[in-house]
Amino acid sequence: MAMIAAPLGGDLNRAAEIYGFTWSLEIMSLFFVVSRMYSRIKLTRNVWWDDWLVCVAFTLDFIISVIWSVYAGRGYARHLYYIPANQIPDIIKLNTISRAMCMFSISIGKISVALLIERIAGPSRWRKWLLRSISVSVFITAVITLTLFFAQCNPARAVWDKALIKEGKASCWNPLPINTWNLTIASMITKNVDANSLLTESV
């Protein structure tokens, strides 16, 4: 690609690193999720929403790992300099799909943690409603963020196929408001994590 300087080290493919890192973590996650569900179903016989939400979050994460493996298998774990321009839309498309699923996997995982804290902390009206408010806010902001991400271009395909914009077949919003929103959401999620940590310490 003419506008990108040739990287040091030549045409390196980091697919093996993606495979190793992604699937080693996925296998570890599978072990912990299966162990948790076994103990809740067979031993304590006390399965609740937090357990099922962990399963949903893991399922989404597993699909993300498959997408990243497809991404690496197509040769996209290389520097952009060495990837043909006609493959760039496919790269952004795979990233877009995995980004959407990551957003909900993280959100659902956080909701599961909040419900777990509610479960082990004992009866407390203020803690219950605080945790549930955090859970609802996390999920709603994930939906809004994803909606804005796809709505910023018309048609939505222009999010990953930038050639449509150059050809005058699509239009997109100014990215500044979207980026500002994303930074705001990142800050809010950090505050939610801090709130969960404080509640955990008070248990």
C-alpha positions as CSV (number, residue, x, y, z in Angstrom):
1,M,0.0,0.0,0.0
2,A,1.6,3.2,-1.2
3,M,0.6,5.6,1.6
4,I,1.9,3.3,4.4
5,A,5.6,3.0,5.1
6,A,7.1,-0.5,4.9
7,P,7.4,-1.9,8.4
8,L,10.6,-3.1,9.9
9,G,11.0,-6.9,9.9
10,G,9.3,-7.5,6.6
11,D,6.0,-9.4,6.0
12,L,5.5,-11.0,9.4
13,N,2.3,-13.1,10.0
14,R,1.3,-13.2,13.7
15,A,-1.5,-15.7,13.2
16,A,0.1,-18.2,15.4
17,E,0.2,-15.7,18.3
18,I,-3.5,-15.0,17.8
19,Y,-4.4,-18.7,17.8
20,G,-2.2,-19.5,20.9
21,F,-3.4,-16.5,23.0
22,T,-7.1,-16.8,22.0
23,W,-7.6,-20.5,22.4
24,S,-5.5,-21.0,25.5
25,L,-7.7,-18.4,27.3
26,E,-10.8,-19.9,25.8
27,I,-9.9,-23.4,27.1
28,M,-9.2,-21.9,30.6
29,S,-12.6,-20.1,30.5
30,L,-14.4,-23.3,29.4
31,F,-12.8,-25.2,32.3
32,F,-14.0,-22.6,34.9
33,V,-17.5,-22.2,33.3
34,V,-18.0,-26.0,33.2
35,S,-16.7,-26.4,36.8
36,R,-19.0,-23.6,38.0
37,M,-22.1,-25.0,36.3
38,Y,-21.3,-28.6,37.5
39,S,-21.0,-27.4,41.1
40,R,-24.2,-25.4,40.9
41,I,-26.3,-28.1,39.2
42,K,-24.9,-31.2,40.8
43,L,-23.5,-30.2,44.2
44,T,-25.3,-27.1,45.5
45,R,-28.4,-27.4,43.2
46,N,-28.6,-23.7,43.3
47,V,-28.4,-22.3,39.7
48,W,-29.5,-18.7,39.3
49,W,-29.4,-15.9,36.7
50,D,-25.7,-15.1,37.3
51,D,-24.8,-18.6,36.3
52,W,-26.8,-18.6,33.1
53,L,-25.5,-15.2,32.1
54,V,-21.9,-16.4,32.5
55,C,-22.8,-19.2,30.0
56,V,-24.2,-16.6,27.6
57,A,-21.1,-14.4,27.9
58,F,-18.9,-17.4,27.4
59,T,-20.8,-18.4,24.3
60,L,-20.4,-14.9,22.8
61,D,-16.7,-15.0,23.6
62,F,-16.3,-18.4,22.0
63,I,-17.9,-17.0,18.8
64,I,-15.5,-14.1,18.9
65,S,-12.6,-16.5,19.2
66,V,-13.8,-18.3,16.0
67,I,-14.1,-14.9,14.2
68,W,-10.5,-14.0,15.3
69,S,-9.3,-17.4,14.0
70,V,-11.0,-16.8,10.7
71,Y,-9.4,-13.3,10.7
72,A,-5.9,-14.8,11.3
73,G,-6.5,-17.7,8.8
74,R,-7.2,-15.2,6.0
75,G,-3.8,-13.7,6.5
76,Y,-5.0,-10.5,8.3
77,A,-2.6,-10.9,11.2
78,R,0.0,-9.1,9.0
79,H,0.9,-5.5,8.7
80,L,-1.5,-3.4,6.6
81,Y,1.3,-2.6,4.2
82,Y,1.2,-6.2,2.9
83,I,-2.5,-6.7,2.6
84,P,-4.2,-5.9,-0.7
85,A,-6.5,-2.9,-0.7
86,N,-9.5,-5.0,-1.9
87,Q,-9.2,-7.1,1.3
88,I,-9.4,-4.1,3.7
89,P,-13.3,-4.1,3.8
90,D,-13.3,-7.7,4.8
91,I,-10.8,-7.0,7.7
92,I,-13.0,-4.1,9.0
93,K,-16.1,-6.2,8.6
94,L,-14.8,-9.0,10.7
95,N,-13.6,-6.5,13.3
96,T,-17.0,-4.8,13.3
97,I,-18.8,-8.1,14.0
98,S,-16.3,-9.1,16.7
99,R,-16.6,-5.7,18.2
100,A,-20.3,-5.9,18.5
101,M,-20.1,-9.3,20.1
102,C,-17.3,-8.2,22.5
103,M,-19.5,-5.3,23.7
104,F,-22.3,-7.6,24.7
105,S,-20.0,-10.3,26.1
106,I,-18.4,-7.8,28.4
107,S,-21.7,-6.2,29.4
108,I,-23.4,-9.5,30.1
109,G,-20.4,-10.6,32.1
110,K,-20.5,-7.5,34.2
111,I,-24.3,-8.1,34.8
112,S,-23.5,-11.6,36.0
113,V,-20.9,-10.3,38.4
114,A,-23.4,-7.8,39.8
115,L,-26.0,-10.5,40.3
116,L,-23.4,-12.7,42.0
117,I,-22.5,-9.9,44.4
118,E,-26.2,-9.5,45.1
119,R,-26.5,-13.2,45.7
120,I,-23.7,-13.6,48.2
121,A,-24.0,-10.2,49.9
122,G,-27.3,-11.1,51.7
123,P,-30.5,-9.0,51.9
124,S,-29.9,-5.3,51.4
125,R,-32.5,-3.1,49.6
126,W,-30.0,-0.3,48.6
127,R,-27.3,-2.7,47.4
128,K,-29.9,-4.7,45.4
129,W,-31.2,-1.7,43.5
130,L,-27.8,-0.1,43.1
131,L,-26.5,-3.3,41.5
132,R,-29.5,-3.7,39.3
133,S,-29.3,-0.1,38.2
134,I,-25.7,-0.6,37.2
135,S,-26.6,-3.7,35.3
136,V,-29.4,-2.0,33.4
137,S,-27.3,1.1,32.6
138,V,-24.4,-1.1,31.3
139,F,-26.7,-3.1,29.0
140,I,-28.6,0.1,27.7
141,T,-25.3,1.9,27.0
142,A,-24.0,-1.2,25.1
143,V,-27.2,-1.1,22.9
144,I,-27.0,2.6,22.3
145,T,-23.3,2.4,21.5
146,L,-23.8,-0.4,19.0
147,T,-26.8,1.4,17.4
148,L,-24.8,4.6,17.0
149,F,-21.9,2.6,15.5
150,F,-24.0,1.2,12.7
151,A,-26.2,4.2,12.3
152,Q,-23.3,6.6,11.6
153,C,-23.2,5.5,8.0
154,N,-25.9,5.2,5.4
155,P,-25.9,2.5,4.3
156,A,-24.4,0.7,7.3
157,R,-22.1,-1.3,5.0
158,A,-20.0,1.9,4.6
159,V,-18.8,1.4,8.1
160,W,-16.4,-1.2,6.8
161,D,-16.5,-0.5,3.0
162,K,-15.0,3.0,2.8
163,A,-15.0,2.8,-1.1
164,L,-18.7,3.5,-1.0
165,I,-18.0,6.9,0.6
166,K,-15.4,7.8,-2.0
167,E,-17.8,6.8,-4.8
168,G,-20.5,9.0,-3.4
169,K,-22.8,6.0,-2.7
170,A,-22.8,6.5,1.1
171,S,-22.5,9.2,3.7
172,C,-21.3,9.1,7.3
173,W,-21.6,11.4,10.3
174,N,-18.8,13.4,11.8
175,P,-16.9,10.8,13.8
176,L,-16.2,13.3,16.7
177,P,-19.5,12.8,18.5
178,I,-19.3,9.0,18.2
179,N,-15.7,9.1,19.6
180,T,-16.8,11.4,22.4
181,W,-19.7,9.0,23.3
182,N,-17.3,6.0,23.3
183,L,-15.0,7.8,25.7
184,T,-17.9,8.7,28.0
185,I,-19.1,5.1,28.0
186,A,-15.6,3.9,28.8
187,S,-15.4,6.2,31.8
188,M,-18.9,5.1,33.0
189,I,-17.9,1.4,32.7
190,T,-14.8,2.2,34.8
191,K,-17.0,3.8,37.5
192,N,-19.3,0.8,37.4
193,V,-16.3,-1.5,38.0
194,D,-15.2,0.6,40.9
195,A,-18.7,0.5,42.4
196,N,-18.8,-3.3,42.1
197,S,-15.4,-3.5,43.8
198,L,-16.6,-1.3,46.7
199,L,-19.7,-3.5,47.1
200,T,-17.6,-6.6,47.0
201,E,-15.3,-5.2,49.8
202,S,-18.3,-4.4,51.9
203,V,-19.6,-8.0,51.8
